[in-house]
C-alpha cells in the first residue's frame, strides 16, 4: 500500500512539474493565432479613448491636453482609437452641442482636434448619437434598448439615430471607421440594424458570454459583422492600471489584450509648459496612467496595433446590382481602368454580358448605395460553340481587363477587348489550345506569367497533370508550350496563379483536394521550376481538408507578394499562407466570412488601394444572388505572421 501511494505521489509531482514547464515555455500567442512550424506570433494590444464629445471637451485646455495625449501615443508608436459621440446633451440644464454646429467656434476647434487625433494614428468610431436617453446626460445614459424598456427598443429608432450620427460626421468631414454601442447594450433588432451599417463593431459580441475574443456573426441572409471586445475594461484609477498589468500575467495569452480609457483621467498628470520659442504645450508626468500602461505592456512583450490590424479584413459592402447568375458566368476584373475590380456576368446562351463597376472608396457606411454602379450591358453577341470557359484579363496592356473565351468544341481562343464602356465583339480567334473536344478536361487561368505586363493563358490538363502556357503579345497568343510536367496522374487538383516571390511573374500553385496539400512552382518567364525539387518549389502539407475548398491568390497587404488563399463555403472559413525562406507559412487569421455551401469566392482589389479583397457570391433563395465583399485593412508595414 505504501509503495502504491508513493507511485501515485510521484506521478502527481511529475504532472505538476510538466504543467509549470509548459506554462513557462509555451509560446505567447495573441487572439489564439499560431503559425506553421510553431513560430511565435508577437503579442498585440489595443487602446481606445472613450466618450469623446464636444460637450465633455468644451475648453481649449481640454482640447490641448487631448492633442498632447495623441502626441504621446504617436511618439510611442501606439495606434489608438477614438470613440466619438457626435451630440452632447444635458437635458436638465438645457444644453445640446453638436459637431454639426460648424458655425460655433468651439465646435470647429473640437472637429480640428478630432482630425488631429486621426492624423496622429487614431481611428474614429461612432459611439452612438447622443449616448443618452430622456433626462440623462451624454456618457451616462443607455441610448439604445435595455431590459424592460420598450420605447426605444425598435429597429426604426436605431436606424434613425445611426443615420443622424453618420450625417453629422459627414458634415464635419470626419471619417468613420467603426461603431461602438453605448454601454454595449441594444436589442437584437437594433444590432441587426447596426450590422447593416457597420462591418466592425468595437465591442463584445452579445452572443459571446466570455467577451474575450474576436468573433463574428455570419449567415447566408445577412452580412457578416466582426466584434472586437475590450476585455480588460476601463481605467478610472491607479488600481485599474495595476489590475490590467496583473491581468497580462494571469490571463490566457490567447485573450485579446484590449482596454479603454477616458482621456480626462490623464489630465491630472498633465501641466502647461512654455517653450523657449514662446509657444505653450502640455507635458506628462512619467507616473501617469498612460505612461505606466504603455510602458508596462511593452515591458511584457506586447505591441500596440490598430483594430484593423487585429481583424485584418473588414466586412464592407454587398454588391447586388446583377440579375441572378446561377449557372451562368461571373468574373472580376478592372474593366474600365480605374484600378478597382468590377463584376461582369455573362450568359453564354445569348452572348449577353453585363458589368457592374466598383466605386468603392471607403467601407462605411456599407449600405450607402453608391459603392457600385447599376448593371449595364457591355456585349450581346453569341460566342461560337457551346462548351466554353470564360475569364478576364488585360490582353493588350491598356490597363483594362478584357474577356477571353476558350471553346472546347473548336479549341479556339477568342478575346473581346474592353474600350472602357463595352466589350468589342471578337472577330477572329487569337489562338487555340488542344484539339476540338467538348469533353476536354482542362482548367484555364489568366495571369502574367512572363512579367511583360500583359496577361497570358494557362491550361492545366487534369488527366495528364501538365501545365501549358500561351503567352500573349497584345494581338494574339503563342502556340501552347508545356511549362511543367507534374509527374503524377489521378487525383482532384485545383490550380491558381500568384506572384509568391515578388519578381513580377506569376507562379503556379496546385491544390490536391484529396490530401489537402499545396505545391508551388516559380515561373522563370518561360517555364515553371519543377515542384518541390532542390528547393526550387515549395510544398505545404495539410493546408486544407475536403473537396469544398476553393484556392486562389492575392496580395492582401500590398507588399508586392501574393498570399495563398483558400475558402470553404461549408463554414465560411478563409485560410492564408505566404512563402517564407523555406516554404509556405500558414497565417492563422481567424476570419470567417460568406458562409454559403454553393458560394463562389473571388479575390481582387475592389477599392483600388493596392490590396486584394475577398468576395463571395451568395446563392440565396428568392432568386437573389448578391456578392458580399470584405476589404483588406492590412498594412504592408505590419509584420508578416
C-alpha positions as a printed Julia matrix, in Angstrom:
641×3 Matrix{Float64}:
   0.0    0.0     0.0
   2.84   2.41    0.92
   4.61   1.66   -2.34
   1.41   2.33   -4.34
   0.89   5.66   -2.58
   4.49   6.58   -3.32
   3.97   5.84   -7.01
   0.8    7.96   -7.1
   2.54  10.82   -5.29
   5.49  10.69   -7.68
   3.17  10.71  -10.71
   1.27  13.74   -9.38
   4.53  15.61   -8.76
   5.56  14.79  -12.33
   2.3   16.22  -13.69
   2.72  19.4   -11.64
   6.26  19.85  -12.96
   5.01  19.33  -16.52
   2.33  21.96  -16.01
   4.78  24.58  -14.75
   7.25  23.78  -17.51
   4.51  24.19  -20.11
   3.34  27.45  -18.58
   6.88  28.77  -18.52
   7.88  27.86  -22.04
   4.66  27.88  -24.05
   4.65  30.39  -26.89
   2.88  33.7   -26.4
   0.09  33.76  -28.95
  -2.41  36.63  -29.18
  -6.0   36.0   -30.23
  -5.41  32.26  -30.32
  -3.37  32.51  -33.54
  -0.39  30.26  -34.18
   1.76  29.97  -37.25
   3.01  26.95  -39.15
   6.05  25.17  -37.77
   5.42  26.54  -34.26
   6.57  30.1   -34.88
   5.65  32.6   -32.17
   3.38  35.49  -33.11
   4.0   38.82  -31.32
   1.52  39.64  -28.59
  -0.77  42.51  -29.58
  -2.74  45.06  -27.56
  -5.36  47.73  -28.3
  -6.26  51.02  -26.61
  -9.46  53.03  -27.12
 -10.09  56.61  -26.0
 -13.67  56.63  -24.76
 -16.63  59.06  -24.7
 -15.15  61.92  -26.73
 -17.9   64.52  -27.22
 -17.97  68.27  -27.96
 -19.61  68.93  -24.59
 -17.27  66.91  -22.4
 -14.21  68.51  -24.03
 -15.51  72.04  -24.13
 -12.44  74.21  -23.44
  -9.22  74.98  -25.23
  -7.28  73.46  -22.32
  -9.12  70.15  -22.58
  -8.64  70.02  -26.33
  -4.96  70.88  -25.94
  -4.46  68.07  -23.44
  -6.34  65.67  -25.71
  -3.98  66.56  -28.56
  -1.0   66.1   -26.2
  -2.21  62.58  -25.42
  -2.32  61.87  -29.14
   1.23  63.24  -29.48
   2.44  60.97  -26.69
   0.82  57.86  -28.21
   2.16  58.74  -31.65
   5.69  59.23  -30.3
   5.44  55.83  -28.6
   4.36  54.21  -31.85
   0.96  53.34  -30.41
  -2.04  53.25  -32.79
  -5.21  54.19  -30.93
  -8.96  54.58  -31.33
 -11.32  57.44  -30.65
 -14.95  56.71  -29.8
 -16.79  59.88  -30.82
 -20.22  60.96  -29.57
 -21.49  63.44  -32.19
 -24.03  65.2   -29.95
 -23.62  66.14  -26.28
 -26.85  66.59  -24.35
 -27.6   67.68  -20.8
 -31.41  67.91  -20.72
 -31.56  69.06  -17.09
 -29.54  72.17  -17.93
 -30.93  72.55  -21.46
 -27.52  72.02  -23.1
 -27.0   70.5   -26.54
 -23.78  70.72  -28.57
 -23.44  69.01  -31.94
 -20.47  68.53  -34.26
 -22.87  69.68  -36.96
 -22.88  73.22  -35.49
 -19.92  74.27  -37.62
 -20.72  77.98  -37.12
 -19.79  77.55  -33.46
 -16.11  78.41  -32.82
 -15.74  75.72  -30.13
 -17.26  73.06  -32.38
 -14.82  73.98  -35.14
 -11.94  73.69  -32.66
 -13.29  70.32  -31.48
 -13.51  68.99  -35.05
  -9.98  70.22  -35.71
  -8.79  68.26  -32.66
 -10.57  65.07  -33.79
  -8.93  65.33  -37.2
  -5.59  65.96  -35.48
  -6.07  62.75  -33.49
  -6.69  60.89  -36.72
  -3.55  62.41  -38.24
  -1.58  61.04  -35.27
  -2.81  57.49  -35.84
  -6.28  57.42  -34.31
  -9.14  55.54  -35.95
 -12.5   57.23  -35.38
 -15.63  55.35  -34.36
 -19.18  56.46  -33.66
 -20.18  55.85  -30.05
 -23.89  56.25  -30.54
 -25.59  59.52  -31.48
 -26.06  61.15  -28.06
 -25.14  58.3   -25.68
 -28.16  59.24  -23.54
 -31.93  58.95  -23.28
 -34.57  61.3   -21.9
 -33.16  63.27  -18.92
 -29.82  61.53  -18.76
 -26.57  63.29  -19.62
 -24.37  62.16  -22.51
 -21.97  59.43  -21.45
 -24.15  58.19  -18.62
 -27.29  57.0   -20.36
 -28.31  53.9   -22.25
 -29.1   55.28  -25.66
 -30.47  52.04  -27.02
 -32.62  49.28  -25.64
 -32.16  47.95  -22.13
 -34.02  45.14  -20.47
 -37.6   46.12  -19.75
 -37.56  49.36  -21.74
 -39.75  49.37  -24.83
 -39.98  52.99  -26.0
 -36.62  52.89  -27.76
 -36.16  49.18  -28.38
 -37.06  49.14  -32.04
 -35.04  48.91  -35.22
 -36.5   52.12  -36.66
 -35.26  54.1   -33.67
 -31.75  52.69  -34.09
 -31.68  53.37  -37.83
 -32.8   56.97  -37.33
 -30.07  57.7   -34.8
 -27.33  55.95  -36.78
 -28.25  57.93  -39.88
 -28.18  61.18  -37.89
 -24.76  60.32  -36.44
 -23.35  59.47  -39.87
 -24.82  62.65  -41.37
 -23.17  64.8   -38.7
 -19.81  63.06  -39.12
 -20.0   63.62  -42.87
 -20.93  67.29  -42.4
 -17.96  67.74  -40.07
 -15.63  65.95  -42.51
 -14.77  63.22  -40.0
 -14.17  59.74  -41.5
 -15.82  56.89  -39.59
 -14.07  53.55  -39.11
 -16.25  51.59  -36.68
 -19.29  51.6   -34.39
 -19.47  51.17  -30.6
 -22.89  50.77  -28.98
 -23.2   52.86  -25.79
 -22.78  50.55  -22.81
 -22.68  47.63  -25.29
 -26.45  47.46  -24.98
 -29.12  47.1   -27.63
 -31.91  44.79  -28.73
 -31.35  42.03  -31.28
 -33.33  44.07  -33.82
 -31.11  47.09  -33.19
 -27.93  45.03  -33.54
 -29.15  43.83  -36.91
 -29.51  47.47  -37.99
 -26.05  48.29  -36.66
 -24.68  45.35  -38.64
 -26.42  46.62  -41.78
 -24.45  49.86  -41.48
 -21.13  48.7   -40.0
 -18.98  45.64  -40.61
 -16.92  46.34  -37.48
 -18.41  46.73  -34.0
 -15.7   47.58  -31.47
 -17.44  45.85  -28.58
 -18.19  42.35  -27.29
 -20.35  40.01  -29.3
 -23.71  39.91  -27.46
 -23.82  36.17  -28.1
 -20.37  35.6   -26.59
 -20.67  35.46  -22.81
 -16.9   35.41  -22.25
 -16.39  38.65  -24.17
 -12.66  37.97  -24.51
 -12.1   37.11  -28.15
 -12.68  38.48  -31.61
 -15.78  36.84  -33.06
 -18.39  37.39  -35.73
 -21.93  36.9   -36.85
 -22.34  35.36  -40.25
 -25.26  33.92  -42.14
 -26.34  33.45  -45.74
 -29.08  36.03  -45.4
 -27.1   38.66  -43.53
 -23.83  40.45  -43.98
 -21.09  39.43  -41.59
 -20.18  41.58  -38.6
 -16.88  41.38  -36.72
 -16.9   42.12  -32.97
 -13.74  43.24  -31.18
 -14.13  43.4   -27.38
 -12.08  45.23  -24.74
 -11.95  42.56  -22.02
  -9.51  44.5   -19.79
 -12.24  47.15  -19.43
 -11.8   50.72  -18.18
  -9.11  52.75  -16.39
 -10.63  55.01  -13.75
  -7.98  54.93  -11.01
  -4.44  53.78  -10.2
  -5.78  50.43   -9.03
  -7.14  49.81  -12.55
  -3.66  50.27  -14.0
  -2.35  47.67  -11.56
  -5.26  45.37  -12.32
  -4.67  45.47  -16.09
  -0.91  44.94  -15.78
  -1.54  41.99  -13.47
  -4.02  40.57  -15.98
  -1.25  40.39  -18.55
   0.42  37.78  -16.37
  -2.61  35.83  -15.26
  -4.98  35.72  -18.22
  -4.95  33.22  -21.04
  -2.41  34.53  -23.59
  -4.98  33.85  -26.29
  -7.24  36.51  -24.76
  -7.4   39.84  -26.51
  -5.32  42.43  -24.57
  -7.62  45.39  -25.13
  -8.83  48.17  -22.82
 -10.5   51.59  -22.99
  -9.57  54.85  -21.33
 -11.28  58.17  -20.66
  -8.7   60.84  -21.56
  -9.81  63.2   -18.78
  -8.39  60.65  -16.3
  -4.95  61.56  -17.66
  -5.43  65.33  -17.32
  -4.42  65.32  -13.62
  -0.9   64.29  -14.67
  -0.53  66.99  -17.33
   0.67  70.56  -16.93
   1.24  73.51  -19.24
   4.78  74.41  -20.25
   6.24  77.24  -22.27
   8.92  76.51  -24.84
  11.9   78.85  -25.33
  10.41  79.72  -28.73
   7.38  81.14  -26.95
   4.66  78.56  -27.68
   2.93  76.55  -24.95
   2.45  72.81  -24.71
   1.27  70.16  -22.25
   3.72  67.81  -20.59
   3.1   64.49  -18.84
   4.29  63.22  -15.51
   6.09  59.95  -16.12
   3.99  58.15  -13.49
   0.73  58.92  -15.27
  -1.79  56.2   -16.05
  -0.9   56.15  -19.73
   2.85  56.15  -19.13
   2.56  53.2   -16.77
   0.21  51.29  -19.07
   2.14  51.8   -22.29
   5.45  51.05  -20.59
   4.04  48.03  -18.77
   2.57  46.49  -21.93
   5.82  46.96  -23.84
   7.87  45.56  -20.97
   5.78  42.39  -21.12
   6.36  42.0   -24.86
   3.13  43.47  -26.21
   2.86  45.55  -29.37
   0.02  48.03  -29.73
  -1.9   47.71  -33.0
  -4.99  49.21  -34.57
  -8.26  47.35  -34.58
  -7.79  46.94  -38.33
  -4.57  45.03  -37.77
  -6.41  42.85  -35.27
  -9.22  41.88  -37.66
  -7.21  42.21  -40.94
 -10.33  42.05  -43.14
 -13.37  44.3   -42.77
 -16.81  43.09  -43.92
 -17.66  46.03  -46.12
 -20.22  46.03  -48.89
 -22.85  43.97  -50.67
 -22.98  44.16  -54.47
 -26.49  43.31  -55.62
 -26.77  45.03  -59.0
 -26.7   41.89  -61.15
 -29.6   39.64  -62.03
 -29.42  36.04  -60.79
 -26.31  34.38  -62.22
 -26.87  30.83  -61.02
 -25.42  28.51  -63.66
 -24.02  31.47  -65.58
 -20.63  33.14  -65.67
 -19.4   35.66  -63.11
 -15.9   37.1   -63.38
 -14.0   40.0   -61.83
 -11.57  42.45  -63.41
 -10.85  46.14  -63.79
 -12.87  46.61  -66.97
 -12.85  50.45  -67.03
  -9.21  51.02  -66.0
  -9.8   52.87  -62.7
  -7.73  50.36  -60.67
 -10.84  48.91  -59.0
 -12.05  45.4   -59.78
 -15.56  45.26  -61.26
 -18.0   42.41  -61.85
 -19.1   41.02  -65.21
 -21.91  38.5   -65.56
 -22.47  36.63  -68.78
 -24.99  34.25  -70.28
 -23.26  32.12  -72.94
 -26.62  31.06  -74.37
 -27.4   34.52  -75.76
 -23.97  36.15  -75.56
 -25.08  38.9   -73.17
 -22.62  40.42  -70.73
 -23.49  42.94  -68.02
 -20.94  44.89  -65.98
 -21.27  46.45  -62.52
 -18.5   48.96  -61.92
 -16.96  49.33  -58.49
 -16.91  52.79  -56.92
 -15.83  51.51  -53.55
 -13.57  54.0   -51.78
 -14.32  53.59  -48.12
 -16.09  50.84  -46.32
 -18.51  52.84  -44.17
 -21.4   53.11  -44.16
 -21.67  49.91  -46.07
 -25.24  50.33  -47.25
 -24.74  53.75  -48.83
 -25.85  52.52  -52.26
 -23.05  54.34  -54.1
 -20.32  51.74  -53.97
 -21.35  50.04  -57.22
 -22.89  51.36  -60.42
 -26.08  49.95  -61.93
 -25.56  46.98  -64.24
 -25.11  47.98  -67.87
 -24.92  45.78  -70.95
 -21.43  45.67  -72.47
 -21.85  42.94  -75.06
 -24.55  40.88  -76.77
 -23.11  38.5   -79.28
 -23.31  34.73  -79.05
 -19.9   33.12  -78.81
 -19.33  30.34  -81.32
 -19.59  26.85  -79.96
 -21.41  25.57  -76.94
 -18.97  24.31  -74.32
 -16.96  27.32  -73.19
 -14.76  28.61  -70.39
 -14.55  32.34  -69.65
 -12.12  34.52  -67.73
 -10.96  38.15  -67.57
  -7.5   39.66  -68.1
  -5.65  42.54  -69.74
  -4.52  41.1   -73.07
  -3.38  44.31  -74.82
  -1.7   46.11  -71.92
  -4.01  49.15  -71.83
  -4.87  48.79  -68.13
  -8.38  47.49  -68.81
  -9.44  43.88  -68.4
 -10.87  42.06  -71.41
 -12.92  38.87  -71.77
 -11.4   35.63  -73.03
 -13.29  32.54  -74.11
 -11.99  29.03  -74.76
 -14.36  26.98  -76.89
 -13.85  23.26  -76.36
 -15.83  22.37  -79.48
 -13.41  24.21  -81.75
 -10.36  24.61  -79.46
 -10.42  28.3   -80.41
  -9.49  31.09  -78.01
 -11.3   34.41  -78.57
 -10.9   37.79  -76.89
 -13.4   40.63  -76.52
 -11.38  43.76  -75.78
 -12.67  46.39  -73.38
 -12.87  50.02  -74.54
 -13.82  51.2   -71.05
 -17.57  51.15  -71.66
 -18.2   47.98  -73.67
 -16.6   44.81  -74.95
 -15.68  44.84  -78.64
 -17.16  41.71  -80.26
 -14.42  39.24  -81.2
 -13.93  38.92  -84.96
 -11.46  36.07  -85.12
  -9.64  33.66  -82.82
  -6.48  34.84  -81.07
  -5.18  31.29  -80.81
  -6.14  27.74  -79.89
  -5.49  25.12  -77.25
  -5.8   21.38  -77.64
  -7.99  19.56  -80.08
 -11.73  20.1   -80.6
 -13.31  18.09  -77.81
 -16.49  19.13  -75.96
 -15.43  16.88  -73.06
 -11.9   18.26  -72.77
 -10.92  18.35  -69.08
  -8.68  21.34  -68.54
  -8.63  24.27  -66.13
  -7.99  27.73  -67.59
  -6.26  30.54  -65.69
  -5.31  34.08  -66.69
  -2.16  35.76  -65.34
   1.05  37.46  -66.43
   3.45  34.52  -66.3
   6.4   36.11  -68.15
   6.37  39.54  -66.5
   5.69  41.68  -69.59
   2.55  43.28  -68.01
   0.26  41.54  -70.5
  -1.79  38.61  -69.26
  -1.24  35.12  -70.64
  -3.32  31.94  -70.67
  -2.63  28.87  -68.57
  -4.19  25.43  -69.05
  -3.95  22.53  -66.63
  -4.68  19.15  -68.21
  -6.39  17.21  -65.47
  -5.79  13.75  -66.88
  -2.08  14.22  -67.52
  -1.5   16.81  -64.78
   0.53  19.01  -67.09
   0.71  22.78  -67.34
   0.65  24.66  -70.64
   1.05  28.41  -71.18
   0.01  30.52  -74.16
   1.87  33.83  -73.92
   0.17  36.92  -75.33
   1.74  39.7   -77.41
  -1.21  42.07  -77.3
  -2.74  40.81  -80.55
  -2.7   37.04  -80.21
  -1.48  34.02  -78.25
   1.54  31.87  -78.96
   1.11  28.13  -79.54
   0.69  26.19  -76.3
   4.02  25.43  -74.66
   4.49  22.88  -71.86
   5.8   24.68  -68.79
   5.52  21.9   -66.23
   5.26  18.11  -66.03
   3.69  17.34  -62.68
   4.62  13.71  -62.81
   1.61  12.17  -61.1
  -1.72  11.13  -62.56
  -5.09  10.91  -60.91
  -6.44  12.89  -58.01
  -8.52  16.03  -57.96
  -6.46  19.18  -58.45
  -7.26  22.89  -58.32
  -4.83  25.48  -59.62
  -4.23  29.16  -59.01
  -1.62  31.73  -60.03
   0.15  34.25  -57.81
   3.45  36.07  -57.55
   4.75  34.28  -54.47
   8.33  35.59  -54.63
   7.73  39.17  -55.75
   9.66  39.04  -59.05
   6.78  40.36  -61.19
   5.98  36.98  -62.75
   3.0   34.91  -61.67
   3.82  31.49  -60.24
   1.77  28.31  -60.07
   0.15  26.7   -57.02
  -1.62  23.33  -57.22
  -4.02  22.09  -54.53
  -4.53  18.33  -54.21
  -8.06  18.14  -52.85
  -7.59  14.52  -51.76
  -4.64  15.26  -49.48
  -5.12  18.97  -48.79
  -1.52  19.63  -49.82
  -0.44  22.6   -51.93
   2.61  22.56  -54.2
   4.04  25.7   -55.75
   6.4   26.2   -58.68
   8.01  29.54  -59.53
   7.92  31.0   -63.02
  11.18  31.77  -64.84
   9.33  33.54  -67.64
   9.5   30.5   -69.91
   8.71  27.58  -67.61
   7.75  26.64  -64.06
  10.57  25.3   -61.92
   9.84  21.72  -61.03
   7.7   21.43  -57.94
   9.46  20.53  -54.7
  12.82  19.96  -56.37
  16.06  21.08  -54.74
  14.37  24.0   -53.04
  13.04  25.42  -56.29
   9.45  24.92  -55.29
   7.51  24.68  -52.06
   5.23  22.1   -50.53
   2.59  22.87  -47.89
   1.12  19.74  -46.37
  -2.36  19.58  -44.86
  -3.26  23.13  -45.84
  -6.93  22.23  -46.2
  -9.08  19.12  -45.99
 -12.12  18.19  -48.09
 -13.4   18.95  -51.55
 -15.36  22.09  -50.61
 -12.25  24.3   -50.59
 -11.54  26.85  -53.32
  -7.96  28.09  -53.74
  -6.84  31.49  -55.04
  -4.02  34.0   -54.57
  -3.71  37.74  -53.98
  -1.59  40.4   -52.31
  -3.67  41.15  -49.21
  -1.26  43.61  -47.55
   0.13  45.47  -50.57
   3.76  44.4   -50.18
   4.06  43.1   -53.75
   3.99  39.41  -52.8
   0.87  37.29  -53.18
  -0.55  35.12  -50.44
  -2.11  31.73  -50.99
  -5.81  31.99  -50.09
  -8.33  29.19  -49.53
 -12.08  29.5   -48.92
 -14.5   26.87  -47.62
 -18.12  27.62  -48.41
 -19.35  24.97  -45.96
 -18.36  27.07  -42.93
 -17.18  30.36  -44.45
 -13.59  29.94  -43.24
 -10.65  31.54  -45.03
  -7.06  30.32  -44.75
  -3.94  32.24  -45.75
  -0.31  31.32  -46.34
   2.71  33.17  -47.64
   6.1   31.98  -48.86
   8.89  32.13  -46.31
  12.54  31.26  -46.65
  11.94  27.51  -46.63
   8.36  27.16  -47.8
   4.79  28.22  -47.24
   3.9   29.52  -43.78
   0.28  29.45  -42.68
  -1.1   32.72  -41.36
  -3.78  31.69  -38.9
  -6.08  34.67  -39.34
  -9.33  33.77  -37.56
 -11.58  35.06  -40.31
 -14.98  33.65  -41.2
 -16.99  35.34  -43.91
 -19.55  34.5   -46.57
 -20.77  31.11  -45.39
 -22.56  29.62  -48.39
 -22.15  26.0   -49.44
 -22.65  26.87  -53.11
 -20.95  30.25  -52.97
 -18.19  31.22  -55.39
 -15.24  33.11  -53.98
 -13.27  35.93  -55.6
 -10.01  37.65  -54.67
  -9.45  41.1   -56.23
  -8.8   44.74  -55.35
 -12.3   46.24  -55.26
 -11.41  49.61  -53.68
  -8.21  50.38  -55.59
  -5.86  50.59  -52.6
  -3.39  48.06  -53.99
  -4.5   45.25  -51.66
  -6.56  42.2   -52.57
 -10.02  41.96  -51.02
 -12.29  38.95  -50.51
 -15.72  38.35  -52.02
 -18.32  35.58  -52.0
 -21.26  35.17  -54.34
 -24.27  34.17  -52.24
 -26.8   31.68  -53.62
 -29.94  32.85  -51.89
 -33.46  31.64  -52.23
 -35.96  34.01  -53.79
 -33.69  34.43  -56.85
 -31.25  36.85  -55.25
 -27.54  36.29  -55.74
 -25.61  39.21  -54.26
 -21.87  39.31  -53.69
 -20.53  40.19  -50.23
 -17.14  41.92  -50.09
 -14.64  42.12  -47.23
 -11.89  44.67  -47.83
  -8.34  44.18  -46.64
  -7.31  46.6   -43.89
  -3.83  45.13  -43.53
  -0.83  47.39  -43.95
   2.35  46.45  -45.78
   4.29  47.66  -42.78
   2.59  45.2   -40.45
   4.85  42.3   -39.63
   4.05  39.27  -41.75
   2.95  36.47  -39.46
